[in-house]
Amino acid sequence: MFFTKTARIIAIVAIVFGLFRILMGFSVANIEPKEEREFARAHFIGSKSPGQAIDSGVYTILFAIAL
């Protein structure tokens, strides 16, 4: 029972962080001047592109569902 509850908590946290990563990817992708977008990309999401951040968020949610 302990491991089931622990896995459920980990899955919920992973879903929340995956959704946050997807939202950050979309919000950085919508920044209009390229210089500000590049700064926000490096500062907030730390990936090569907003699309890569969205992909990693989707993978995190899929991991949580599989867990």
Biopython code that builds the backbone (N, CA, C, O; Angstrom):
import numpy as np
from Bio.PDB.StructureBuilder import StructureBuilder

atoms = [
    (1, "MET", "N", (0.811, -1.188, 0.000)),
    (1, "MET", "CA", (0.000, 0.000, 0.000)),
    (1, "MET", "C", (0.860, 1.260, 0.000)),
    (1, "MET", "O", (0.494, 2.270, -0.600)),
    (2, "PHE", "N", (2.000, 1.193, 0.674)),
    (2, "PHE", "CA", (2.895, 2.343, 0.735)),
    (2, "PHE", "C", (3.400, 2.731, -0.649)),
    (2, "PHE", "O", (3.435, 3.911, -0.996)),
    (3, "PHE", "N", (3.792, 1.726, -1.443)),
    (3, "PHE", "CA", (4.345, 2.017, -2.761)),
    (3, "PHE", "C", (3.282, 2.539, -3.726)),
    (3, "PHE", "O", (3.581, 3.349, -4.604)),
    (4, "THR", "N", (2.060, 2.082, -3.568)),
    (4, "THR", "CA", (0.971, 2.570, -4.404)),
    (4, "THR", "C", (0.699, 4.044, -4.143)),
    (4, "THR", "O", (0.532, 4.824, -5.081)),
    (5, "LYS", "N", (0.654, 4.427, -2.870)),
    (5, "LYS", "CA", (0.419, 5.834, -2.531)),
    (5, "LYS", "C", (1.589, 6.709, -2.955)),
    (5, "LYS", "O", (1.389, 7.832, -3.417)),
    (6, "THR", "N", (2.800, 6.207, -2.805)),
    (6, "THR", "CA", (3.981, 6.962, -3.229)),
    (6, "THR", "C", (3.983, 7.163, -4.738)),
    (6, "THR", "O", (4.285, 8.257, -5.214)),
    (7, "ALA", "N", (3.651, 6.125, -5.493)),
    (7, "ALA", "CA", (3.601, 6.235, -6.954)),
    (7, "ALA", "C", (2.510, 7.213, -7.383)),
    (7, "ALA", "O", (2.689, 7.947, -8.355)),
    (8, "ARG", "N", (1.386, 7.233, -6.673)),
    (8, "ARG", "CA", (0.308, 8.168, -7.004)),
    (8, "ARG", "C", (0.754, 9.607, -6.767)),
    (8, "ARG", "O", (0.466, 10.488, -7.577)),
    (9, "ILE", "N", (1.448, 9.849, -5.673)),
    (9, "ILE", "CA", (1.946, 11.194, -5.378)),
    (9, "ILE", "C", (2.973, 11.629, -6.421)),
    (9, "ILE", "O", (2.943, 12.769, -6.886)),
    (10, "ILE", "N", (3.869, 10.739, -6.785)),
    (10, "ILE", "CA", (4.878, 11.049, -7.807)),
    (10, "ILE", "C", (4.205, 11.333, -9.144)),
    (10, "ILE", "O", (4.621, 12.244, -9.860)),
    (11, "ALA", "N", (3.183, 10.575, -9.488)),
    (11, "ALA", "CA", (2.473, 10.788, -10.755)),
    (11, "ALA", "C", (1.760, 12.137, -10.770)),
    (11, "ALA", "O", (1.776, 12.829, -11.788)),
    (12, "ILE", "N", (1.144, 12.515, -9.673)),
    (12, "ILE", "CA", (0.454, 13.809, -9.613)),
    (12, "ILE", "C", (1.451, 14.951, -9.736)),
    (12, "ILE", "O", (1.199, 15.922, -10.450)),
    (13, "VAL", "N", (2.573, 14.846, -9.051)),
    (13, "VAL", "CA", (3.604, 15.888, -9.138)),
    (13, "VAL", "C", (4.166, 15.963, -10.560)),
    (13, "VAL", "O", (4.409, 17.056, -11.071)),
    (14, "ALA", "N", (4.373, 14.814, -11.198)),
    (14, "ALA", "CA", (4.890, 14.803, -12.574)),
    (14, "ALA", "C", (3.887, 15.436, -13.543)),
    (14, "ALA", "O", (4.290, 16.144, -14.466)),
    (15, "ILE", "N", (2.607, 15.197, -13.348)),
    (15, "ILE", "CA", (1.593, 15.813, -14.218)),
    (15, "ILE", "C", (1.608, 17.321, -14.045)),
    (15, "ILE", "O", (1.539, 18.056, -15.031)),
    (16, "VAL", "N", (1.697, 17.796, -12.803)),
    (16, "VAL", "CA", (1.720, 19.241, -12.553)),
    (16, "VAL", "C", (2.944, 19.881, -13.198)),
    (16, "VAL", "O", (2.829, 20.917, -13.854)),
    (17, "PHE", "N", (4.112, 19.273, -13.017)),
    (17, "PHE", "CA", (5.319, 19.839, -13.618)),
    (17, "PHE", "C", (5.304, 19.735, -15.138)),
    (17, "PHE", "O", (5.828, 20.619, -15.816)),
    (18, "GLY", "N", (4.718, 18.679, -15.686)),
    (18, "GLY", "CA", (4.591, 18.565, -17.138)),
    (18, "GLY", "C", (3.691, 19.639, -17.715)),
    (18, "GLY", "O", (4.010, 20.233, -18.745)),
    (19, "LEU", "N", (2.563, 19.895, -17.057)),
    (19, "LEU", "CA", (1.675, 20.965, -17.511)),
    (19, "LEU", "C", (2.347, 22.328, -17.405)),
    (19, "LEU", "O", (2.191, 23.174, -18.285)),
    (20, "PHE", "N", (3.095, 22.535, -16.323)),
    (20, "PHE", "CA", (3.821, 23.796, -16.168)),
    (20, "PHE", "C", (4.854, 23.978, -17.272)),
    (20, "PHE", "O", (5.024, 25.082, -17.792)),
    (21, "ARG", "N", (5.540, 22.906, -17.629)),
    (21, "ARG", "CA", (6.548, 22.966, -18.694)),
    (21, "ARG", "C", (5.892, 23.281, -20.046)),
    (21, "ARG", "O", (6.431, 24.064, -20.828)),
    (22, "ILE", "N", (4.743, 22.678, -20.319)),
    (22, "ILE", "CA", (4.029, 22.950, -21.564)),
    (22, "ILE", "C", (3.565, 24.396, -21.610)),
    (22, "ILE", "O", (3.720, 25.063, -22.633)),
    (23, "LEU", "N", (2.999, 24.887, -20.517)),
    (23, "LEU", "CA", (2.541, 26.274, -20.473)),
    (23, "LEU", "C", (3.695, 27.251, -20.639)),
    (23, "LEU", "O", (3.547, 28.267, -21.317)),
    (24, "MET", "N", (4.834, 26.965, -20.037)),
    (24, "MET", "CA", (6.005, 27.836, -20.198)),
    (24, "MET", "C", (6.497, 27.810, -21.642)),
    (24, "MET", "O", (6.903, 28.842, -22.175)),
    (25, "GLY", "N", (6.464, 26.646, -22.276)),
    (25, "GLY", "CA", (6.869, 26.557, -23.672)),
    (25, "GLY", "C", (5.986, 27.388, -24.586)),
    (25, "GLY", "O", (6.481, 28.089, -25.468)),
    (26, "PHE", "N", (4.671, 27.308, -24.373)),
    (26, "PHE", "CA", (3.753, 28.108, -25.187)),
    (26, "PHE", "C", (3.893, 29.595, -24.891)),
    (26, "PHE", "O", (3.823, 30.417, -25.805)),
    (27, "SER", "N", (4.091, 29.947, -23.625)),
    (27, "SER", "CA", (4.201, 31.377, -23.300)),
    (27, "SER", "C", (5.494, 31.966, -23.861)),
    (27, "SER", "O", (5.490, 33.108, -24.321)),
    (28, "VAL", "N", (6.584, 31.229, -23.837)),
    (28, "VAL", "CA", (7.839, 31.731, -24.416)),
    (28, "VAL", "C", (7.736, 31.772, -25.936)),
    (28, "VAL", "O", (8.307, 32.662, -26.567)),
    (29, "ALA", "N", (7.022, 30.832, -26.526)),
    (29, "ALA", "CA", (6.880, 30.827, -27.985)),
    (29, "ALA", "C", (6.079, 32.025, -28.483)),
    (29, "ALA", "O", (6.229, 32.433, -29.635)),
    (30, "ASN", "N", (5.234, 32.590, -27.634)),
    (30, "ASN", "CA", (4.393, 33.712, -28.047)),
    (30, "ASN", "C", (5.036, 35.071, -27.820)),
    (30, "ASN", "O", (4.407, 36.090, -28.107)),
    (31, "ILE", "N", (6.255, 35.128, -27.320)),
    (31, "ILE", "CA", (6.943, 36.402, -27.140)),
    (31, "ILE", "C", (7.392, 36.891, -28.514)),
    (31, "ILE", "O", (8.010, 36.141, -29.270)),
    (32, "GLU", "N", (7.081, 38.143, -28.838)),
    (32, "GLU", "CA", (7.252, 38.609, -30.211)),
    (32, "GLU", "C", (8.687, 39.009, -30.591)),
    (32, "GLU", "O", (9.205, 38.417, -31.537)),
    (33, "PRO", "N", (9.365, 39.949, -29.947)),
    (33, "PRO", "CA", (10.716, 40.262, -30.420)),
    (33, "PRO", "C", (11.648, 39.066, -30.197)),
    (33, "PRO", "O", (11.656, 38.463, -29.124)),
    (34, "LYS", "N", (12.423, 38.739, -31.218)),
    (34, "LYS", "CA", (13.265, 37.545, -31.154)),
    (34, "LYS", "C", (14.285, 37.618, -30.022)),
    (34, "LYS", "O", (14.581, 36.601, -29.396)),
    (35, "GLU", "N", (14.822, 38.799, -29.752)),
    (35, "GLU", "CA", (15.826, 38.932, -28.696)),
    (35, "GLU", "C", (15.221, 38.621, -27.323)),
    (35, "GLU", "O", (15.851, 37.962, -26.495)),
    (36, "GLU", "N", (14.007, 39.096, -27.092)),
    (36, "GLU", "CA", (13.351, 38.817, -25.812)),
    (36, "GLU", "C", (12.974, 37.341, -25.710)),
    (36, "GLU", "O", (13.039, 36.752, -24.631)),
    (37, "ARG", "N", (12.582, 36.749, -26.833)),
    (37, "ARG", "CA", (12.255, 35.324, -26.838)),
    (37, "ARG", "C", (13.483, 34.484, -26.518)),
    (37, "ARG", "O", (13.398, 33.518, -25.759)),
    (38, "GLU", "N", (14.634, 34.852, -27.098)),
    (38, "GLU", "CA", (15.859, 34.108, -26.832)),
    (38, "GLU", "C", (16.284, 34.246, -25.366)),
    (38, "GLU", "O", (16.745, 33.280, -24.757)),
    (39, "PHE", "N", (16.129, 35.446, -24.807)),
    (39, "PHE", "CA", (16.456, 35.644, -23.396)),
    (39, "PHE", "C", (15.531, 34.818, -22.512)),
    (39, "PHE", "O", (15.993, 34.159, -21.580)),
    (40, "ALA", "N", (14.230, 34.844, -22.792)),
    (40, "ALA", "CA", (13.266, 34.091, -21.996)),
    (40, "ALA", "C", (13.499, 32.590, -22.142)),
    (40, "ALA", "O", (13.355, 31.835, -21.180)),
    (41, "ARG", "N", (13.854, 32.168, -23.338)),
    (41, "ARG", "CA", (14.124, 30.747, -23.564)),
    (41, "ARG", "C", (15.284, 30.286, -22.712)),
    (41, "ARG", "O", (15.208, 29.239, -22.069)),
    (42, "ALA", "N", (16.357, 31.057, -22.701)),
    (42, "ALA", "CA", (17.537, 30.669, -21.935)),
    (42, "ALA", "C", (17.295, 30.803, -20.432)),
    (42, "ALA", "O", (17.800, 30.006, -19.642)),
    (43, "HIS", "N", (16.530, 31.801, -20.049)),
    (43, "HIS", "CA", (16.351, 32.082, -18.630)),
    (43, "HIS", "C", (15.277, 31.210, -17.983)),
    (43, "HIS", "O", (15.461, 30.759, -16.853)),
    (44, "PHE", "N", (14.164, 30.963, -18.666)),
    (44, "PHE", "CA", (13.033, 30.285, -18.040)),
    (44, "PHE", "C", (12.940, 28.801, -18.346)),
    (44, "PHE", "O", (12.657, 28.008, -17.447)),
    (45, "ILE", "N", (13.172, 28.402, -19.597)),
    (45, "ILE", "CA", (12.939, 26.997, -19.919)),
    (45, "ILE", "C", (14.221, 26.197, -20.114)),
    (45, "ILE", "O", (14.199, 24.974, -19.974)),
    (46, "GLY", "N", (15.320, 26.840, -20.429)),
    (46, "GLY", "CA", (16.599, 26.147, -20.502)),
    (46, "GLY", "C", (16.718, 25.088, -21.580)),
    (46, "GLY", "O", (17.514, 24.160, -21.436)),
    (47, "SER", "N", (15.960, 25.196, -22.643)),
    (47, "SER", "CA", (16.085, 24.249, -23.745)),
    (47, "SER", "C", (16.407, 25.005, -25.025)),
    (47, "SER", "O", (16.422, 26.236, -25.040)),
    (48, "LYS", "N", (16.663, 24.268, -26.094)),
    (48, "LYS", "CA", (17.068, 24.903, -27.348)),
    (48, "LYS", "C", (15.940, 25.666, -28.020)),
    (48, "LYS", "O", (16.179, 26.653, -28.716)),
    (49, "SER", "N", (14.702, 25.207, -27.810)),
    (49, "SER", "CA", (13.561, 25.876, -28.429)),
    (49, "SER", "C", (12.329, 25.661, -27.562)),
    (49, "SER", "O", (12.293, 24.738, -26.749)),
    (50, "PRO", "N", (11.322, 26.509, -27.732)),
    (50, "PRO", "CA", (10.078, 26.281, -26.988)),
    (50, "PRO", "C", (9.415, 24.948, -27.345)),
    (50, "PRO", "O", (8.770, 24.327, -26.500)),
    (51, "GLY", "N", (9.574, 24.517, -28.588)),
    (51, "GLY", "CA", (9.012, 23.230, -28.995)),
    (51, "GLY", "C", (9.622, 22.067, -28.239)),
    (51, "GLY", "O", (8.932, 21.100, -27.916)),
    (52, "GLN", "N", (10.903, 22.157, -27.958)),
    (52, "GLN", "CA", (11.564, 21.117, -27.184)),
    (52, "GLN", "C", (11.038, 21.092, -25.749)),
    (52, "GLN", "O", (10.906, 20.021, -25.158)),
    (53, "ALA", "N", (10.741, 22.257, -25.187)),
    (53, "ALA", "CA", (10.166, 22.322, -23.844)),
    (53, "ALA", "C", (8.764, 21.718, -23.824)),
    (53, "ALA", "O", (8.393, 21.026, -22.875)),
    (54, "ILE", "N", (7.991, 21.980, -24.869)),
    (54, "ILE", "CA", (6.643, 21.414, -24.955)),
    (54, "ILE", "C", (6.720, 19.894, -25.082)),
    (54, "ILE", "O", (5.947, 19.175, -24.450)),
    (55, "ASP", "N", (7.650, 19.410, -25.897)),
    (55, "ASP", "CA", (7.826, 17.965, -26.044)),
    (55, "ASP", "C", (8.208, 17.305, -24.727)),
    (55, "ASP", "O", (7.676, 16.249, -24.384)),
    (56, "SER", "N", (9.127, 17.921, -23.986)),
    (56, "SER", "CA", (9.531, 17.322, -22.716)),
    (56, "SER", "C", (8.381, 17.345, -21.710)),
    (56, "SER", "O", (8.272, 16.440, -20.882)),
    (57, "GLY", "N", (7.522, 18.366, -21.769)),
    (57, "GLY", "CA", (6.349, 18.384, -20.909)),
    (57, "GLY", "C", (5.377, 17.267, -21.241)),
    (57, "GLY", "O", (4.803, 16.645, -20.347)),
    (58, "VAL", "N", (5.196, 17.016, -22.522)),
    (58, "VAL", "CA", (4.315, 15.924, -22.949)),
    (58, "VAL", "C", (4.903, 14.580, -22.515)),
    (58, "VAL", "O", (4.164, 13.709, -22.056)),
    (59, "TYR", "N", (6.206, 14.400, -22.652)),
    (59, "TYR", "CA", (6.846, 13.156, -22.218)),
    (59, "TYR", "C", (6.714, 12.959, -20.716)),
    (59, "TYR", "O", (6.535, 11.834, -20.250)),
    (60, "THR", "N", (6.802, 14.037, -19.961)),
    (60, "THR", "CA", (6.646, 13.940, -18.516)),
    (60, "THR", "C", (5.235, 13.511, -18.144)),
    (60, "THR", "O", (5.045, 12.689, -17.247)),
    (61, "ILE", "N", (4.243, 14.070, -18.837)),
    (61, "ILE", "CA", (2.854, 13.673, -18.570)),
    (61, "ILE", "C", (2.626, 12.208, -18.972)),
    (61, "ILE", "O", (1.930, 11.478, -18.266)),
    (62, "LEU", "N", (3.200, 11.781, -20.081)),
    (62, "LEU", "CA", (3.061, 10.380, -20.488)),
    (62, "LEU", "C", (3.724, 9.441, -19.479)),
    (62, "LEU", "O", (3.217, 8.351, -19.216)),
    (63, "PHE", "N", (4.856, 9.865, -18.917)),
    (63, "PHE", "CA", (5.507, 9.078, -17.865)),
    (63, "PHE", "C", (4.602, 8.967, -16.652)),
    (63, "PHE", "O", (4.487, 7.896, -16.056)),
    (64, "ALA", "N", (3.955, 10.073, -16.282)),
    (64, "ALA", "CA", (3.075, 10.072, -15.124)),
    (64, "ALA", "C", (1.870, 9.167, -15.342)),
    (64, "ALA", "O", (1.429, 8.486, -14.416)),
    (65, "ILE", "N", (1.339, 9.156, -16.549)),
    (65, "ILE", "CA", (0.196, 8.291, -16.845)),
    (65, "ILE", "C", (0.623, 6.824, -16.792)),
    (65, "ILE", "O", (-0.120, 5.976, -16.298)),
    (66, "ALA", "N", (1.820, 6.528, -17.303)),
    (66, "ALA", "CA", (2.312, 5.160, -17.279)),
    (66, "ALA", "C", (2.656, 4.696, -15.871)),
    (66, "ALA", "O", (2.600, 3.503, -15.572)),
    (67, "LEU", "N", (3.009, 5.638, -15.015)),
    (67, "LEU", "CA", (3.367, 5.283, -13.648)),
    (67, "LEU", "C", (2.122, 4.855, -12.901)),
    (67, "LEU", "O", (2.198, 4.511, -11.721)),
]
sb = StructureBuilder()
sb.init_structure("model")
sb.init_model(0)
sb.init_chain("A")
sb.init_seg("    ")
for serial, (resi, resn, name, xyz) in enumerate(atoms, 1):
    if name == "N":
        sb.init_residue(resn, " ", resi, " ")
    sb.init_atom(name, np.array(xyz, "f"), 0.0, 1.0, " ", f" {name:<3s}", serial, name[0])
structure = sb.get_structure()
